[in-house]
């Protein structure tokens, strides 16, 4: 059986992203941007004051929080199926 750990229904990844940034830990993500893709890196900036909260990695890549479907092994509930 395939089992995935998921966020609670109205939860976002912002708290986990902030923790990764504060610890200088790598964020390993699966994104849904017109199909699934992987991204990883150290978070340089987090912008929560934007209508579409986003992060900026040290390599300059900008990622909108709502496109992250998994972060360090934790999935959004809508992606918990097999």
Secondary structure by P-SEA (a helix, b strand, c coil): cbbbbbccccccaaaaaaaaaaacbbbbbcccccccbbbbbbbccccccccccccccccbbbbbcccccccccccccccccc
